Amino acid sequence: MKQHNYSSDAPIYDAALDRFNRFPFSQRVANVIAKRNDPSSIVIGIYGAWGDGKTSVLNFIERELQTEEHVVCLKFNPWRFGDEDQMLNNFFNDLATVIDRSIESGKERIGNLIEKYGKPLASIVGKGEVADGVKSFFSGADIEELRERIENLLAEEKKRVVILLDDIDRLEKNEIHALFRLVKLTADFKYTAYVLAFDKHVVSSALQERYGYNAIETGNSFLEKIIQVPLELPSIEIEDLRNFCFNEIDQVLNFSNIGLTEEDSRQFVNNFSKGLEAHLKTPRQAKLYSNILMFSLPILKDEANIVDLMLVEGIRVLLPEVYALIRDNRDLFLKDGTSGYGYDHDQKEKTRRKERIESALNVFTQEEKAQIVDLLCFLFPRLNSIFGNNYYGGSSELKWSEKQRICSPQYFQRYFTYAITSKDVSDLAINEFLKYSEDNSPEDIVNKIKEIMTDKNAETFISMLRRLSKKFTLLQSENLAISIAKIGSSLPNPVQLFRSMNTFGQGAMFTGDCIENLKSKEEQFELAKGVIFNADTLFFATECFSWFRRDTEEHPNPQGFSDEEYAKLAGILAKRISSEWCNINNIGIEKIEHFPYVLSIWNEYGQPQEATNTIIRKIRRDKNFVFELLNSYTPTAFGEFGSRKSSFRKDNYDAIQKVVNSNVIVEAIKEVYNDLVLDDRYPEFLHVPRNEELARQFLWLHHKFVDEEANVEEMDSSME
């Protein structure tokens, strides 16, 4: 099947093709419009650069609203018309058409009303002057009567008209001005909503140029008078007054079915009053702030900390410079005060970060600056190590994550995207998944994981499970350990220096977390055995085994396995290794990563000599196998150009000889390279094929250390 690749330059209609999380944002916008009870009109602006997905968002909104019986949609693209006359005439005709189609037969028609009260545009103004004469299309008295009749009709029919305007930023300057005069004129009609999509910079520049640089009303202020709810893709910008704001916020919280605890309410009021109240200037700001919360709270409900979100939105509206500083400098606000490079380095870094934040606040008074710093220290507690002497450890990080706070690295980005990105996983989805895991079989749970987890969000998915694992019930621990074992090979496993840091290693560690949750050693042992047998690949079974907790004298852990229990589990794993690899025809080192570790377990805990004899038989039947074996024992080197296999060293030689006698390997090498001359110095960085390089290095090590051992034995004999 042909792949349909999403392009920001190609608008889409199908949510299945949405690769940039436009659909969830659009769906929420449509939902709020459809459920709005206030009869007054509203104008929503969706801001974004050309090709940023604005048309796709309008397509999604239109599709969602088409399912609402009381909503009538008009999709109008003013760019399609040749001049202002055509644009304005077609707008009114299209508006009348969609309303008339939605009302019952026998009712007064909007088209007839517009024809009755409207005047031909050509008789009002000349070509190129439409922008200044739009309001003359109706007389003052006529438009009031027209508005009243339309509003009564819409109220009687229980209809709300939603007008979607696109490509505004493609119009000529006079056409842009004409369109916004049109919106300003008609947006007073009740039961109407406008959704306008455009590049704010382009439109505001055009409007400002229209007025002239010395005009009182600039392009931005003109937009602010018309756009009641400005939404950046995907974020929203809006402002609010404090006193009016708190009443509005109560309504927004009720609308969103969000209840704040007494503690949450005190935290919000205290921090808003100290940090933001001084920057709240007009009632319009207050109304705009409540409007943005009307959209952002439902979008991030159950996905972010509500108090943090309301404060961050307040910063965004009232302190945009500070908001930009936070958004664009994640590490500046999330890092702790230690680096591992010593006290002097940490002090310099602390000073640098403090100066960076203070320089961004220089536009404020000293009192305002101190209040903003207090607010930032509440939102980002690690800043207290910069502006004070308070430090927070790992346990605090866990609590911030549990509370979905912005200061948690796992949640920071959500506060600025207004959606769950492709690399993230919804908390709501995780909670539903955990409930599902208690009442269903591991097979069903695996299917549910496949619905949630992708290559992009797998790291976040496993990380969230690990973070929540201590709260699992016993049944959840058992089911999830087996389920993750069954999908281990689907976890991303990129080659990197510390394997445990990738998702594959974290998934294996998660099975150990679940085992440790169980109460009795018998239950733990049975679950560990289940993980070994259910792991979808031998490598993942081995990786999980390596992360089973131990209880040793050096590292006591009452929930870990004793040496005896660990050896029994190793024996079980060795049986699986034997059953899968004992058939000599099926052995292929390339099919299993970290083969030396697997082989060492098989050799140490399996049947005596079984691993050794199997490897020797394979070496003697396949002349190339010996080089695969040697290559598997060499470590991976990491550099600026990626990773590669390094040279075969003495520790690799010692490790392989624990399983296979070196003379067997020498014999196999000489069957392929029977005329190699030993190098005087260790052969490295040779311009020869990899197999020859390994052969030369192994033979050099073998010759050097066998001769040394022989010399030692000879000296011992002579001394006797």
C-alpha positions in Angstrom: 0.0 0.0 0.0 1.3 3.4 -0.9 2.3 5.5 2.1 0.6 8.9 2.5 3.3 11.2 4.0 2.1 14.2 5.8 3.4 17.5 4.5 3.0 20.8 6.3 2.4 22.3 2.9 -0.4 19.8 2.0 -3.5 20.3 4.1 -5.1 17.0 5.3 -8.6 15.9 6.3 -8.0 12.5 7.7 -6.9 12.3 11.4 -5.1 9.1 10.6 -2.6 11.1 8.5 -2.0 13.6 11.3 1.7 13.3 12.2 2.1 16.5 14.1 -0.7 16.3 16.7 -3.0 18.8 15.0 -6.1 16.6 15.3 -6.3 16.4 19.1 -5.8 20.2 19.3 -8.5 20.7 16.6 -10.9 18.3 18.2 -10.7 20.2 21.5 -11.3 23.5 19.7 -14.4 22.1 18.0 -15.7 20.5 21.2 -15.5 23.8 23.1 -17.2 25.7 20.3 -20.0 23.1 20.1 -20.7 23.1 23.8 -20.6 26.8 24.4 -23.8 28.1 26.0 -23.0 31.8 26.0 -25.0 33.3 23.1 -22.5 36.1 22.5 -20.2 35.9 19.5 -16.6 34.8 19.7 -13.7 35.2 17.3 -10.8 32.7 17.4 -7.5 33.3 15.6 -5.2 30.4 14.8 -1.7 31.7 14.2 1.0 30.0 12.4 3.5 30.4 9.6 2.7 29.4 6.0 2.7 25.6 5.7 2.5 25.1 9.5 -0.8 23.2 9.3 -3.4 25.9 9.7 -5.6 24.6 6.9 -5.4 21.1 8.2 -6.6 22.4 11.6 -9.6 24.1 9.9 -10.4 20.9 8.0 -10.3 18.9 11.3 -12.5 21.5 13.1 -15.0 21.6 10.3 -15.2 17.8 10.2 -15.8 17.6 14.0 -18.5 20.3 13.9 -20.3 18.6 11.1 -21.5 16.0 13.6 -23.2 18.7 15.8 -26.8 19.2 14.7 -27.0 22.7 16.2 -23.9 24.0 14.5 -23.8 25.4 10.9 -20.4 25.7 9.3 -19.3 28.0 6.5 -15.8 27.4 5.1 -14.8 30.6 3.3 -11.5 31.2 1.6 -11.2 34.9 0.6 -8.1 34.3 -1.4 -10.0 32.5 -4.1 -11.8 35.7 -5.3 -10.3 38.1 -7.7 -11.1 41.4 -6.0 -12.7 42.9 -2.9 -16.2 43.2 -4.5 -16.3 39.5 -5.2 -14.9 38.6 -1.8 -17.5 40.6 0.2 -20.5 39.7 -2.0 -19.6 36.0 -2.0 -19.2 36.1 1.8 -22.7 37.4 2.5 -24.2 35.2 -0.2 -22.4 32.1 1.2 -23.4 33.0 4.8 -27.0 33.4 3.8 -26.9 30.1 1.9 -25.6 28.0 4.8 -28.1 29.5 7.3 -31.0 29.2 5.0 -30.2 25.5 4.3 -30.3 24.8 8.1 -33.7 26.4 8.9 -37.1 24.9 8.6 -39.2 25.6 5.6 -41.5 28.6 5.9 -39.1 30.6 8.0 -37.8 34.0 7.0 -34.8 33.6 4.8 -31.4 35.3 5.5 -30.8 35.7 1.8 -34.0 37.8 1.5 -33.0 40.0 4.4 -29.5 40.7 3.0 -31.0 41.5 -0.3 -33.5 43.8 1.4 -31.1 45.8 3.6 -27.8 45.6 1.7 -26.7 48.0 -1.0 -24.7 47.1 -4.1 -21.0 47.6 -3.2 -20.3 49.3 -6.5 -22.7 52.1 -5.6 -20.9 52.7 -2.3 -17.2 52.9 -3.1 -14.9 52.9 -6.0 -12.5 50.1 -6.9 -9.7 49.8 -4.3 -11.6 51.6 -1.5 -13.8 48.7 -0.3 -11.8 48.4 3.0 -13.0 51.9 4.0 -16.6 51.4 3.0 -17.6 48.0 4.2 -19.8 49.4 6.9 -21.7 51.4 4.4 -23.0 48.1 3.0 -25.7 48.5 5.6 -27.1 51.6 7.1 -26.9 52.0 10.9 -30.6 51.4 11.4 -30.8 48.6 8.9 -28.0 46.6 10.4 -29.6 46.7 13.8 -32.8 45.3 12.5 -31.0 42.8 10.4 -28.9 41.7 13.4 -32.0 41.3 15.5 -33.9 39.3 12.9 -30.9 36.9 12.4 -30.3 36.5 16.1 -33.9 35.7 16.8 -34.0 33.2 13.9 -30.8 31.5 15.1 -32.1 31.4 18.7 -35.4 30.0 17.6 -33.7 27.4 15.5 -31.2 26.7 18.3 -28.4 27.2 15.8 -24.8 28.5 16.1 -23.0 29.6 12.9 -19.3 28.8 12.8 -17.4 30.7 10.0 -14.0 29.3 9.1 -11.7 31.7 7.3 -8.4 30.6 5.7 -5.5 32.0 3.7 -6.0 35.6 5.0 -2.3 36.1 4.9 -2.3 35.5 1.1 -4.5 38.6 0.5 -3.3 42.0 -0.7 -3.0 44.6 2.0 -6.3 46.4 1.2 -8.1 43.0 1.0 -6.8 42.0 4.5 -8.0 45.3 5.8 -11.4 44.8 4.1 -11.8 41.3 5.5 -11.1 42.4 9.1 -13.5 45.3 8.8 -16.0 42.7 7.6 -15.4 40.4 10.6 -15.5 43.3 13.0 -18.9 44.4 11.5 -20.5 40.9 11.6 -18.9 39.5 14.7 -21.4 41.4 16.9 -24.1 39.0 15.8 -25.1 36.6 18.6 -24.8 32.8 18.0 -21.9 33.2 15.7 -18.2 32.1 16.0 -15.3 32.9 13.7 -12.2 30.7 13.3 -9.5 32.7 11.4 -6.3 31.0 10.3 -3.3 33.3 9.3 0.3 34.3 9.8 0.1 36.9 12.5 3.3 38.7 11.5 2.2 39.0 7.9 -1.3 40.2 8.7 -0.3 42.6 11.5 2.4 44.1 9.2 -0.2 44.7 6.5 -2.6 46.3 8.9 0.1 48.5 10.4 1.2 49.6 7.0 -2.4 50.4 6.1 -2.7 52.8 9.1 0.8 54.2 8.7 3.8 53.9 11.1 2.7 57.0 13.1 -0.9 55.7 13.6 -2.1 55.1 17.2 -3.6 51.8 16.3 -0.8 49.4 15.0 -1.4 46.2 13.2 -1.2 44.2 16.5 -3.6 46.4 18.4 -6.1 46.2 15.5 -5.9 42.4 15.7 -6.3 42.4 19.5 -9.6 44.3 19.2 -11.0 41.6 16.9 -9.4 38.3 17.9 -10.9 37.3 21.2 -9.1 34.0 21.4 -5.7 33.9 19.7 -4.2 30.4 19.4 -0.7 29.8 18.3 -0.2 26.4 16.6 -0.4 24.6 18.9 -0.2 27.0 21.8 -2.5 29.9 22.8 -1.8 33.5 23.7 -4.2 35.5 25.8 -4.2 38.0 28.8 -6.4 38.6 31.8 -7.3 40.8 35.0 -6.8 39.3 38.4 -10.1 40.1 40.1 -12.2 39.3 37.1 -9.9 36.5 36.3 -10.6 34.4 39.5 -14.3 34.4 38.8 -13.7 33.4 35.2 -11.3 30.7 36.3 -13.9 29.2 38.6 -16.2 28.9 35.5 -13.5 27.4 33.4 -12.7 24.8 36.1 -16.4 23.9 36.4 -16.7 23.6 32.6 -13.6 21.3 32.6 -14.8 19.2 35.6 -11.7 20.1 37.5 -11.7 20.4 41.2 -8.8 22.0 43.1 -8.0 20.9 46.6 -7.7 23.6 49.3 -3.9 23.3 49.1 -3.9 23.7 45.3 -6.2 26.8 45.6 -3.9 28.4 48.1 -0.8 27.7 46.1 -2.3 29.2 42.9 -3.8 32.3 44.6 -0.6 33.0 46.6 1.8 32.7 43.6 -0.5 34.5 41.1 -1.0 37.4 43.5 2.7 37.7 44.2 4.1 37.1 40.8 1.5 38.0 38.2 -1.1 40.4 39.7 1.1 43.5 39.1 1.2 42.8 35.4 -2.5 42.4 34.9 -3.7 45.7 33.4 -7.1 45.6 31.7 -10.4 43.7 31.9 -9.7 42.5 28.3 -6.6 40.8 29.6 -8.6 39.1 32.3 -11.2 37.9 29.8 -8.5 36.7 27.4 -6.7 34.8 30.1 -9.9 32.9 31.0 -10.4 32.2 27.4 -7.0 30.6 27.0 -7.6 28.5 30.2 -11.0 27.4 28.6 -8.9 25.7 25.9 -5.7 24.7 27.7 -7.2 23.1 30.9 -9.4 20.6 29.0 -6.6 19.8 26.7 -4.1 19.0 29.5 -6.5 17.8 32.1 -5.1 14.6 33.7 -1.9 15.2 31.7 -0.3 18.1 33.7 -0.3 19.8 37.1 -3.3 22.2 37.0 -1.8 24.8 39.4 1.5 24.8 37.4 -0.4 25.0 34.2 -2.5 28.0 35.3 0.6 29.9 36.5 2.5 29.1 33.4 -0.4 30.4 31.3 -0.4 33.5 33.4 3.3 34.0 32.7 2.7 33.4 29.0 -0.1 36.1 28.9 1.4 38.7 31.3 5.1 38.0 31.1 5.8 36.8 27.6 9.5 37.5 27.8 9.8 35.2 30.8 7.6 32.6 29.2 9.9 32.5 26.2 12.9 32.2 28.4 11.4 29.2 30.1 10.2 27.5 27.0 13.5 27.9 25.1 15.9 27.1 28.0 14.7 23.9 29.5 18.1 23.0 31.2 18.4 26.5 32.7 15.3 25.7 34.8 15.5 21.9 35.3 19.1 21.2 36.1 20.3 20.7 39.7 23.3 22.6 41.0 25.9 19.8 40.7 27.8 18.6 37.7 30.4 16.2 38.9 33.2 18.6 37.8 34.0 20.0 41.2 33.0 22.9 43.4 34.6 25.7 41.4 32.9 24.6 38.2 29.5 24.3 39.9 29.9 27.8 41.4 30.7 29.3 38.0 27.8 27.5 36.4 25.5 28.7 39.2 26.6 32.3 38.6 26.1 31.9 34.8 22.6 30.6 35.2 21.7 33.3 37.7 23.0 36.0 35.5 21.1 34.6 32.5 17.8 34.7 34.3 18.4 38.1 35.9 19.4 39.7 32.6 16.0 38.6 31.1 14.3 40.3 34.1 16.1 43.7 33.8 13.1 45.3 32.1 11.2 45.0 35.5 11.6 46.9 38.7 13.5 45.4 41.6 10.3 44.6 43.4 8.8 43.0 40.3 12.0 41.1 39.6 12.0 39.6 43.2 8.4 38.6 42.8 9.0 36.9 39.5 12.0 35.0 40.9 9.8 33.8 43.8 7.3 32.5 41.3 9.9 30.8 39.2 11.4 29.2 42.3 8.0 27.8 43.1 7.5 26.4 39.6 11.2 25.2 39.3 12.4 24.3 42.8 16.0 23.6 41.6 16.4 27.3 41.1 16.5 27.6 44.9 20.1 26.3 44.6 20.9 29.4 42.5 19.0 32.1 44.3 19.4 30.4 47.7 21.1 27.4 49.3 18.4 24.8 49.1 19.1 21.6 47.2 16.8 18.7 46.2 17.7 15.1 45.7 16.3 12.3 43.6 13.3 11.6 45.9 12.1 15.2 45.1 12.4 14.5 41.4 10.2 11.5 41.8 7.5 13.5 43.7 7.5 16.2 41.0 7.0 13.6 38.4 4.2 11.9 40.3 2.5 15.3 40.6 3.0 16.0 36.8 4.8 19.2 37.6 6.5 21.4 35.0 9.8 21.0 36.9 9.9 17.3 36.0 11.8 16.5 32.8 9.0 14.1 31.8 6.4 16.8 31.8 8.1 20.0 30.9 7.4 19.9 27.2 3.6 19.2 27.6 3.2 22.7 29.0 4.3 24.2 25.7 2.8 21.8 23.1 -0.8 21.6 24.4 -0.8 18.0 23.2 0.7 14.6 23.9 3.5 14.5 21.3 4.5 11.4 19.3 7.4 10.8 21.8 5.1 11.1 24.8 2.4 8.9 26.4 -0.8 10.2 27.9 -1.0 9.8 31.7 -4.7 9.0 31.2 -3.7 6.2 28.7 -1.2 4.9 31.2 -3.7 4.8 34.1 -6.3 3.1 32.0 -3.6 0.6 30.8 -2.6 -0.2 34.4 -6.3 -0.9 35.3 -6.5 -3.1 32.3 -3.4 -5.0 33.3 -5.0 -6.2 36.6 -8.0 -7.8 35.0 -6.6 -9.3 31.8 -4.1 -12.0 30.7 -0.6 -11.2 29.6 -1.5 -12.1 26.0 -4.3 -9.4 26.1 -2.0 -7.0 27.8 0.6 -7.4 25.1 -2.0 -6.5 22.5 -2.9 -3.4 24.6 0.8 -2.4 24.7 1.0 -2.6 21.0 -1.9 -0.2 20.7 -0.1 2.3 23.0 3.6 1.9 22.4 5.4 3.0 19.2 9.1 3.2 18.3 8.9 6.9 19.1 7.3 6.7 22.5 8.6 3.4 23.7 11.3 5.1 25.9 8.7 7.2 27.6 6.3 4.3 28.0 8.8 2.1 29.8 10.1 5.0 31.8 6.6 5.8 33.1 6.0 2.1 34.0 9.3 2.0 35.9 8.4 5.2 37.7 5.0 3.8 38.8 6.1 0.3 39.5 6.4 0.7 43.3 2.6 1.3 43.3 1.7 -1.8 41.4 -0.5 -4.5 43.0 0.9 -8.0 43.1 -1.2 -9.0 40.2 -0.1 -6.0 38.1 3.5 -6.8 38.9 3.1 -10.4 37.7 1.1 -9.6 34.6 3.3 -6.7 33.5 6.6 -8.5 34.0 5.5 -11.3 31.8 3.9 -8.9 29.2 7.0 -6.8 28.8 9.1 -10.0 28.6 6.9 -11.1 25.7 7.6 -7.9 23.7 11.2 -7.4 24.7 12.6 -7.6 21.1 10.3 -4.7 20.0 11.9 -2.3 22.5 14.4 0.0 20.7 18.0 -1.2 21.4 20.4 1.3 19.7 24.1 0.6 20.1 25.4 2.8 22.8 28.1 2.8 25.5 25.7 2.1 28.4 23.2 -0.6 27.3 21.1 -0.1 30.4 20.3 3.4 29.4 18.4 2.5 26.3 14.8 1.3 26.2 15.7 -2.4 25.8 17.8 -2.3 29.0 15.2 -0.3 30.8 12.5 -2.9 29.9 14.7 -5.7 31.3 15.2 -3.6 34.5 11.4 -3.2 34.7 10.9 -6.9 35.0 13.3 -6.9 38.0 11.3 -4.0 39.5 8.1 -6.1 39.2 9.8 -9.2 40.7 11.0 -7.2 43.7 7.4 -6.0 44.4 6.3 -9.6 45.3 6.1 -10.5 49.0 7.5 -14.0 49.2 10.7 -15.5 47.8 8.7 -18.3 46.2 6.5 -15.9 44.3 9.6 -13.9 43.2 11.3 -17.1 42.0 8.3 -18.3 40.0 7.9 -14.9 38.4 11.6 -14.7 37.5 11.4 -18.2 36.0 8.3 -17.0 34.1 10.2 -14.0 32.7 13.0 -16.3 31.5 10.7 -18.7 29.7 8.3 -16.0 28.3 10.9 -13.6 27.0 10.4 -13.4 23.2 14.1 -13.7 22.5 16.9 -15.5 24.2 18.8 -12.2 24.4 16.0 -10.4 26.2 15.7 -13.4 28.6 19.4 -13.0 29.3 19.2 -9.2 29.7 16.3 -9.6 32.2 18.3 -12.2 34.1 21.2 -9.8 34.4 18.9 -7.3 36.2 17.4 -9.7 38.7 18.2 -8.2 42.1 20.9 -9.9 44.2 21.2 -10.2 48.0 24.9 -10.3 48.7 27.2 -9.3 51.6 28.6 -6.5 49.5 25.2 -5.2 48.4 22.5 -6.4 50.9 19.0 -6.5 49.5 16.3 -8.4 51.4 14.1 -8.4 48.3 16.9 -9.8 46.1 17.9 -13.4 45.3 20.5 -15.2 47.3 23.5 -16.8 45.6 21.8 -20.2 45.7 18.5 -18.8 44.2 20.4 -16.9 41.6 22.4 -20.0 40.6 19.1 -21.9 40.2 17.7 -19.2 37.9 20.9 -19.2 35.9 20.5 -23.0 35.5 17.0 -22.5 34.2 18.3 -19.9 31.7 21.1 -22.2 30.7 18.5 -24.9 29.8 16.7 -22.4 27.6 20.0 -21.5 25.9 20.8 -25.1 25.4 17.4 -25.9 23.9 17.7 -23.1 21.4 21.3 -23.4 20.5 22.4 -27.0 20.9 21.3 -27.8 17.4 24.6 -27.0 15.7 22.8 -26.1 12.4 20.9 -23.3 14.1 23.8 -21.5 15.7 24.3 -18.0 14.4 26.1 -15.5 16.5 24.7 -12.6 14.6 21.2 -13.5 15.8 21.9 -12.9 19.4 23.6 -9.8 20.9 26.2 -10.0 23.6 26.8 -13.6 22.7 29.9 -13.9 25.1 27.6 -13.2 28.1 25.1 -15.8 27.0 27.8 -18.3 26.3 29.4 -17.7 29.8 26.0 -18.4 31.5 25.6 -21.6 29.4 29.2 -22.7 30.2 29.0 -22.0 33.9 25.5 -23.1 34.7 24.6 -25.6 32.0 25.6 -29.2 31.6 29.4 -29.8 32.0 31.2 -29.2 28.7 28.0 -28.8 26.7 28.7 -25.2 25.6 32.3 -26.0 24.9 31.6 -29.1 22.8 28.9 -27.3 20.9 31.1 -24.4 20.0 34.0 -26.7 19.1 31.8 -28.7 16.7 30.6 -25.5 15.1 34.2 -24.3 14.6 35.3 -27.5 13.0 32.3 -27.6 10.6 32.3 -23.9 9.6 35.6 -22.3 8.9 34.2 -18.8 9.1 32.5 -19.3 12.4 35.7 -18.8 14.4 35.9 -15.2 13.1 32.3 -14.6 14.1 33.1 -15.9 17.5 36.2 -13.7 17.9 34.4 -10.6 16.6 31.6 -11.2 19.2 34.2 -11.0 22.0 35.6 -7.6 20.8 34.0 -4.5 22.4 32.2 -1.8 20.5 34.1 1.5 20.3 32.2 4.8 20.2 33.5 7.9 18.6 32.3 11.1 16.8 31.7 9.1 13.6 29.5 6.5 15.3 30.3 3.0 16.6 32.6 0.2 15.3 34.1 -3.0 16.5 37.6 -2.5 18.2 40.6 -4.7 18.3 40.8 -8.1 20.0 42.6 -7.6 23.3 44.1 -9.7 26.1 41.0 -9.6 28.3 39.0 -10.9 25.3 41.5 -13.7 24.8 41.2 -14.7 28.5 37.4 -14.6 28.3 37.1 -16.8 25.3 39.6 -19.3 26.6 37.3 -20.0 29.6 35.0 -21.7 27.1 37.2 -22.9 24.3 40.9 -23.8 24.4 42.9 -21.4 22.4 44.7 -24.2 20.5 41.3 -25.1 18.9 40.9 -21.5 17.7 44.5 -21.4 16.4 43.9 -24.6 14.5 40.8 -23.1 12.9 42.5 -19.9 12.0 45.4 -21.7 10.3 43.0 -23.6 8.1 42.0 -20.2 6.5 45.3 -18.3 6.9 48.1 -20.9 6.8 50.9 -18.6 5.8 50.6 -15.6 8.1 53.8 -14.2 9.4 53.6 -13.1 13.1 54.0 -9.4 13.7 56.8 -8.2 16.0 54.4 -5.7 17.5 50.7 -6.0 18.3 48.9 -5.7 14.9 46.5 -2.8 15.0 45.0 -0.3 12.5 45.9 -2.6 9.6 44.5 -2.1 6.2 43.4 -5.7 5.8 40.0 -7.5 5.9 38.4 -7.8 9.3 38.8 -11.6 9.5 42.6 -11.3 8.8 42.9 -8.5 11.4 41.3 -10.7 14.0 43.4 -13.7 13.0 46.6 -11.7 13.3 45.7 -10.2 16.7 44.6 -13.6 18.2 47.7 -15.4 17.0 50.0 -12.6 18.3 48.3 -12.8 21.7 48.4 -16.6 21.7 52.1 -16.7 20.8 53.0 -14.0 23.3 51.2 -15.5 26.3 51.8 -19.2 25.5 55.5 -18.5 25.2 55.4 -16.6 28.5 53.6 -19.5 30.2 56.1 -22.0 28.7 59.1 -19.9 29.9 57.6 -19.8 33.4 57.1 -23.6 33.4 60.7 -24.0 32.2 62.0 -21.8 35.0 60.0 -23.7 37.6 61.4 -27.0 36.3 65.0 -25.8 36.4 64.6 -24.5 40.0 63.4 -27.9 41.0 
